[in-house]
Amino acid sequence: MTSAASPVLVDGLDRPLREVRISVTDRCNFRCTYCMPRSRFGPGHAFLPRSQIMTVAEIIRLARILVRLGVRKVRLTGGEPLLRPDLEEIIEGICSAGALDVALTSNGALLAPRAQRLKDAGLHRLTVSLDTLDPQLHRGISDSGVALQTVLSGLSAARAAGFGPIKLNAVIRRGLNVTSILPLVEFAREHGDIMRFIEFMDVGESNGWKRSEVVGGAEILAVIAARHPLEPIADGTVGQVARRHRFLDGRGEIGVITSVTEPFCGGCTRLRLSADGRFHTCLFATAGNDVLSLLRTGSDDAAIAAFISRLWVVRTDRYSEERATAERRDPRLEMSYIGG
């Protein structure tokens, strides 16, 4: 349903549409083991043809329609969004569309030379993936040849451009980077950034997910609290996915994203748009809904808005809550395609 005065589109579980994650490319310069392992995304992998990728104008047009439907937050993702040379133009257009919060998630490798341009384009917030501060481990996890220092230089440039606090995302996987938790916390505290620790999730079909390799949010918090006492932050923000805690000494906060051990499907207000113009109503989707063909065959804004509305009002996705009991479904889409 919608209201002319204050648009509120709600799904089958009474969750309002408030956020959209837009993937601007399915390509990435990293091959992170939990997202785009080289065994699946090697030299022979067929990425989307350029002709099938949404243009700047198409992304901005969809953003305007989504804002009219009640979306307030837009996050640009990939793949690696900084691989698009026209990213600043996309940001400017989305900001002009009326989105109240425009954010970007990046691996940081290409951030240093573009941080100021991103800020000047109107980008409000920045999130950078940082799974470890160990140079060798970083090279192994990213499987990219990109030095850790390159990412750290990107963070420095972003802070100098006026981004802050920057959110730093770390996927914690047992047997890989558990020992990186405290160094990452210290780094974030030193620079005024916010760490977000993410449980290793079973997104897609290629990351070798095992439940035994999941380090739960409660365990992560216990590791941190043993060094730095914490207290929970009461956060009534609709759609908030991170369980936030502040340091008792007043030096910032951390968050844990517990999709596996403490699912938060009941508060999900997020729609996803892949780079080839397909809407997905869940991170664990098995298929998308093509809107790009509507854009390219002359449909007007009202028809596209109606298409999006129909998708949302019948939405009942809650995969993470059903994970423990659900039978195996059709192959899920990869995180690099759906935009995380």
Secondary structure, 3 states (H helix, E strand, C coil): CCCCCCCCCECCCCCECCEEEEECCCCCCCCCCCCCCCCCCCCCCCCCCHHHCCCHHHHHHHHHHHHHCCCCEEEEECCCHHHCCCHHHHHHHHHHCCCCEEEEEECCCCCHHHHHHHHHHCCCEEEEECCCCCHHHHHHHHCCCCCHHHHHHHHHHHHHHCCCCCEEEEEEECCCCHHHHHHHHHHHHHHCCEEEEEECCCCCCCCCCCHHHECCHHHHHHHHHCCCCEEECCCCCCCCCCEEEEECCCCCEEEEECCCCCCCHHHCCEEEECCCCEEECCCCCCCCEECHHHHHCCCCHHHHHHHHHHHHHCCCCCHHHHCCCCCCCCCCCCHHHHCC
